[in-house]
Amino acid sequence: MVTLTRPEGSQDADFSPSRRALGAMFFAGYALAAVSAQAEAIHTDEAGLIAGEVAIPQADAPLPAYVARPDAKGRYPVVVVVSEVFGVHEYIRDLCRRLAKLGYVAVAPAFFHRAGDPAPLTDFGQIQKIVATATNAQVLGDIGAVLTWLKAQDFVDRGRMAVTGFCWGGAAVWMAAARFPEFKAGAAWYGRLSRPAKDQFLGDEDRPWPLDVVGDLRAPVLGFYAGKDKGIPLTDVETMRAKLRDARKKGDLIVYPEAQHGFHADYRSTYDEPAAKDAWARMLDWFARNGVKPGAKRGAFG
C-alpha cells in the first residue's frame, strides 16, 4: 500500500522498494492514495442538498468551486474548505456535502485550476509542479474572491463564516485567519507551520508561513496534528502554542500521538477513525463556540 506521511507528499525514503513500486496507484477519483483493503471512503449523498460546481468571478479568470448547501430557504453559515494537494477531488467534495447536511454552505475553491487538475495524476512530481504555482498571494486572493461572491448570495449569513483545510490547505487556514476579518473561526488539519527548507517542496517561495503571522490572527484557529507525521515536527506545534499564548491569541493545537499525516482522509490507509471522529467533533464545537453555528436565519425571501 502507499501511505502519504508528509504534508508535501511521501518521500522515497519513507518506503521500502516494494512499496515504492506501488506509488502510482490511483483509487476511484481520489488521486494518489493509500489503497488497502481497509481503505473504504465515506460517501455522502446529495439528498436535501443543492450541490455542484460554480464559477466565481476573479480578476484573471473565473475560479471554479464546488458548493454544497441545504436545499431550503434561509441564510446559512459558511465553511470555506481548502483542499489537499490533490485539489477538489471526491474526498473534498464529500466533506462539503457532510457540512451541508449539518446546515452549512460549504465551498471548496479549485486553487490549482490555472495550472491544471492534480486529482487524476499519479506522478507526485507532476502534482508538486501544479501545486507550486499556487502562491500564497494567489491563494489569499482567491479566498478573497470567494468571500466577495458569498456575500452576494441570498442563502449566506455573512456574519457566520469559518474556514477549514487539510494538509496543504491546513497551512492556508492559518494564513486566511490572519488576513480576513470575515472569518470567525478556523480549523487547520495537519498544515505545515514553518517554512520548508529551500530544497524541499514549496521552500523556494519567499512568503510568510503560519508561525510568522500569529500576531496578525483575526480569528481563533484550532489545529489538529499527528504524532507520527514525518513532515511536521512536534517542536513546531509547541512553538505555535507558545506564540499563541505570548500574543494572547485564542487558539489551540490538538495532537493525536498515534496518528499519521492525513489521519482524517478516509480513502487512505493512514485513516485513523477514532482520531478523525474526535477532531471532526471538536471542529464543529469550535465553530459553534465562535459563532459559526448551523441553523438557518430567515430572510425576506424565506
C-alpha positions in Angstrom: 0.0 0.0 0.0 1.0 3.6 -0.4 1.0 6.0 2.5 1.3 9.8 2.4 3.3 10.6 5.5 4.1 14.3 5.0 2.2 17.4 4.1 4.2 17.7 0.9 3.8 14.0 0.0 5.8 11.0 1.0 9.4 10.7 0.0 11.1 7.6 -1.3 13.0 7.2 1.9 9.7 6.6 3.7 9.1 3.3 1.9 10.7 0.0 1.1 11.5 -0.7 -2.6 8.4 -2.9 -2.9 6.2 -0.2 -1.5 7.7 2.5 -3.7 6.7 0.4 -6.8 3.1 1.0 -5.9 3.5 4.7 -5.8 1.4 5.3 -8.9 -1.8 3.6 -7.7 -4.9 5.5 -8.4 -8.1 5.0 -6.4 -11.5 5.9 -7.9 -11.0 9.6 -8.4 -9.3 10.1 -5.1 -5.8 10.8 -6.7 -2.6 9.4 -5.4 -3.8 7.5 -2.3 -3.2 4.7 0.1 -5.1 1.8 -1.3 -5.7 -1.1 1.0 -8.5 -3.5 2.0 -9.2 -1.2 5.0 -9.5 2.0 2.9 -13.2 2.5 2.5 -14.1 6.0 1.6 -17.2 7.6 3.1 -19.8 8.7 0.6 -22.4 11.3 1.5 -25.4 11.6 -0.8 -27.0 14.8 -2.1 -30.4 14.3 -0.7 -31.7 17.5 0.7 -28.9 19.5 -0.8 -28.0 21.7 -3.7 -24.6 20.7 -4.8 -22.4 21.3 -7.8 -19.7 23.5 -9.4 -20.0 27.2 -9.7 -17.7 29.8 -11.4 -16.7 32.6 -9.1 -15.7 35.9 -10.7 -12.0 36.6 -10.4 -9.7 39.2 -12.0 -7.8 36.8 -14.4 -10.3 34.0 -15.0 -13.4 32.5 -13.3 -12.5 30.4 -10.2 -14.2 27.0 -10.2 -15.5 25.9 -6.9 -17.6 23.1 -5.6 -20.5 24.3 -3.4 -22.9 22.2 -1.3 -25.7 23.8 0.7 -29.1 22.9 2.2 -32.0 22.8 -0.3 -34.2 25.1 1.8 -34.8 28.8 2.0 -32.8 30.7 4.6 -29.4 32.2 5.3 -26.8 29.6 6.4 -23.4 29.8 8.0 -20.4 29.2 5.7 -17.4 27.0 5.8 -14.7 27.6 3.1 -12.9 24.2 2.6 -9.3 24.4 1.4 -8.2 21.2 -0.3 -5.1 18.9 0.0 -2.5 19.0 -2.8 -4.8 16.8 -4.8 -7.3 19.6 -5.4 -11.1 19.3 -5.3 -11.3 15.6 -5.6 -14.1 13.4 -4.3 -13.0 13.4 -0.7 -13.1 17.2 -0.6 -16.5 17.2 -2.3 -17.8 14.7 0.2 -16.6 16.9 3.1 -18.6 19.7 1.6 -21.7 17.5 1.5 -21.2 16.4 5.1 -21.0 20.0 6.2 -24.1 20.9 4.1 -26.1 18.1 5.7 -25.3 19.8 9.1 -26.7 23.1 7.8 -23.6 24.9 6.4 -22.9 26.4 3.0 -19.6 24.6 2.1 -17.4 26.0 -0.6 -14.2 24.3 -2.0 -12.3 26.5 -4.5 -10.1 24.9 -7.1 -7.0 26.9 -6.3 -4.8 25.0 -8.9 -7.1 25.4 -11.9 -4.7 27.8 -13.7 -2.0 25.2 -13.9 -4.1 22.0 -14.2 -6.0 19.5 -12.2 -3.8 17.3 -9.9 -6.7 15.0 -8.9 -6.3 12.4 -11.7 -2.5 12.4 -11.7 -0.4 9.6 -10.3 3.1 11.2 -10.6 3.7 13.1 -7.4 6.4 15.2 -9.1 3.7 16.5 -11.6 1.3 17.2 -8.7 4.0 19.2 -7.0 4.7 21.3 -10.1 1.0 22.2 -10.3 0.6 23.0 -6.6 3.8 25.1 -6.5 2.2 27.6 -8.9 -0.5 28.5 -6.3 1.5 31.1 -4.4 0.4 32.4 -1.0 -0.6 35.7 -2.6 -2.7 33.9 -5.2 -4.5 31.6 -2.7 -5.4 34.5 -0.4 -6.6 36.5 -3.5 -8.8 33.6 -4.5 -10.2 33.3 -0.9 -11.0 37.0 -1.1 -12.9 36.5 -4.3 -14.8 33.6 -2.7 -15.8 35.8 0.2 -16.9 38.5 -2.2 -19.1 36.0 -4.1 -20.5 34.6 -0.9 -21.6 38.0 0.4 -23.7 38.4 -2.7 -25.6 35.2 -2.3 -29.0 35.3 -0.7 -28.5 31.9 1.0 -25.5 33.1 3.0 -25.3 34.5 6.5 -22.4 36.9 6.1 -21.9 37.2 9.8 -21.2 33.5 10.3 -18.1 32.3 8.3 -15.4 29.8 9.1 -12.5 28.2 7.2 -11.0 24.7 7.3 -8.3 23.0 5.3 -6.4 19.8 5.1 -2.6 19.2 4.6 -1.6 21.9 2.1 -4.9 23.6 2.9 -4.2 23.4 6.6 -1.4 25.9 6.3 -3.7 28.1 4.2 -6.2 28.2 7.1 -3.7 30.0 9.4 -2.9 32.5 6.6 -6.5 33.2 5.8 -7.3 33.7 9.5 -4.6 36.3 9.6 -5.9 38.1 6.6 -9.7 38.1 6.5 -11.8 39.5 9.4 -14.9 37.8 7.8 -13.8 34.5 9.3 -14.9 34.0 12.9 -13.1 30.6 13.3 -10.6 28.3 11.6 -9.8 24.6 11.8 -6.4 23.6 10.4 -5.8 19.9 9.8 -2.1 18.9 9.8 -1.0 22.0 7.9 2.7 23.0 7.8 3.6 25.7 10.3 7.1 26.7 9.3 8.9 27.3 6.0 10.3 24.2 4.4 13.9 24.0 3.6 14.8 25.6 0.2 15.5 22.2 -1.4 12.1 20.9 -0.3 8.7 21.3 -1.9 7.4 24.9 -1.6 10.6 26.0 0.1 11.6 28.4 -2.7 8.7 30.8 -2.4 9.5 34.0 -0.4 6.4 34.2 1.7 5.3 34.1 5.4 4.2 30.8 7.0 1.8 30.3 9.9 4.4 30.8 12.6 5.2 34.2 11.1 1.6 35.6 11.3 0.5 34.6 14.8 0.3 38.3 15.9 -1.9 39.1 12.9 -4.6 36.4 13.5 -8.1 37.9 13.3 -9.9 34.6 14.0 -9.2 31.8 16.5 -7.7 28.7 14.9 -7.9 25.1 16.2 -5.1 22.9 14.8 -5.2 19.1 14.5 -1.8 17.4 14.3 -0.4 13.8 14.2 2.3 12.5 16.5 3.7 10.3 13.7 3.7 13.0 11.0 7.1 12.8 9.3 6.8 16.3 7.8 5.6 18.5 10.7 7.9 18.3 13.8 6.1 18.5 17.1 8.6 21.2 18.1 6.7 23.4 15.6 3.4 22.5 17.3 4.9 23.6 20.7 6.3 26.7 19.2 2.9 27.7 17.8 1.3 27.0 21.1 3.8 29.3 22.8 3.4 32.0 20.2 -0.4 32.0 20.5 0.0 32.3 24.3 2.5 35.1 24.1 0.4 37.0 21.5 -2.7 36.4 23.7 -4.5 34.9 20.7 -7.3 32.5 21.2 -6.5 29.1 19.7 -5.1 25.7 20.4 -3.4 22.7 18.8 -4.5 19.1 19.4 -2.0 16.3 18.8 -3.1 12.7 18.3 0.0 10.8 19.3 -0.5 7.6 17.4 -2.0 9.2 14.2 -0.1 9.8 10.9 -0.3 12.6 8.5 -3.7 12.6 6.7 -5.5 10.8 9.5 -8.8 12.3 8.5 -8.6 11.2 4.9 -10.9 8.1 4.9 -9.7 7.0 1.5 -6.2 6.4 2.7 -4.6 3.6 4.8 -3.5 6.3 7.2 -7.1 7.0 8.1 -7.5 6.9 11.9 -11.2 6.6 12.6 -11.1 7.5 16.4 -8.8 10.5 15.8 -10.8 11.6 12.7 -14.1 11.5 14.5 -12.8 13.2 17.6 -11.2 16.0 15.6 -14.3 16.5 13.5 -16.5 16.8 16.6 -14.0 19.3 18.1 -14.0 21.3 14.9 -17.8 21.6 14.8 -17.8 22.6 18.5 -15.1 25.1 17.8 -17.1 26.7 15.1 -20.3 26.8 17.2 -18.5 28.3 20.2 -17.1 31.0 18.0 -20.4 32.0 16.5 -20.5 29.9 13.3 -23.3 27.6 14.3 -25.8 25.8 12.0 -29.4 26.9 12.0 -30.9 28.9 9.1 -31.7 32.6 9.5 -34.8 33.6 7.6 -34.5 36.5 5.3 -37.1 38.5 3.4 -37.1 35.8 0.7 -37.7 32.9 3.1 
